[in-house]
Amino acid sequence: MEYTAAVITVSDKGARGERTDTSGPALAALLQQDGFQLVYTAITADERTGIVRELLHAADVLHAGLILTTGGTGFSPRDITPEATLSVLERETRGIPELMRAESMKLTPRACLSRAVAGIRGRSLIVNLPGSEKAARENLLAVLPSLRHGMEMLLSAGSADCAAQEATIRAVCISERKGTVKKPVEEIQLVPELGIPGDAHAGNWHRQVSILNAESVAAMQERVKIQLTPGIFAENILAEGLRFNQLPVGSRLMIGTALCELTQIGKECHSDCAIRAQTGDCVMPQEGVFVKVLRYGKVRAGDKIRLV
């Protein structure tokens, strides 16, 4: 799964343009090398209001899964990143900075002076890192595998091993016209208040994205001679492992890195439906479901859909 991330540099001189920020870009590069989708970077001064504003923007507006800060964790009177971070956290995750300090202590005894904190806001994991590029890189590398597992737990409502509550995406598809077969593509974007850019069903309404069980298609394949390829029932997402039509309307689903809400189960199939004419039958009216996008994300075959 591709996770989203934001990097916020806290530096008076950096914010004034008096110093080139190297820590932020170094962290961004590490995240991208590890497969994260970087959705936001910013530089802000050592001021509580500015730090809080950037954290809230990354967590509540952009819904970044991982938010890293660099700088402002020392003993200077203006080093207030931990205090600003604590003011927006809903829960602390004290083990993360404990591990960072423990690993750094192997390199320098001064690592015990770091006041970095970490914690959770909504479905975002926020972690303070040192301002030094070298120390920021070392600290991130020390905890990155654990951060991934923690993010997976956040996105799966606390259990990273709940296989019965997830499905695997087999194909993602789009079409330019309604009522026609959709064609598989490598990747789709799920955009709030729109759906899938370039798809005929995109718009600010409740049926932005359609999902169909691969099991339903396989069962129908046994009854028809025509090859039922992905997208043939005009589904945007073909997935296996979760019976979406048995979920209640209003259910929240993590589709890849996008958060969506189930809005409708089944639909009316028109008498002149080109898809029904081609296949002789259609499973969408009974077994297809529709969702609207609440949080942006990218989705491709192999990604998971989790009930949250």
Summary of the structure (lengths in Angstrom):
residues: 308
radius of gyration: 22.7
end to end distance: 15.7
largest distance: 75.3
contacts: 1056
relative contact order: 0.13
helix: 32%
strand: 27%
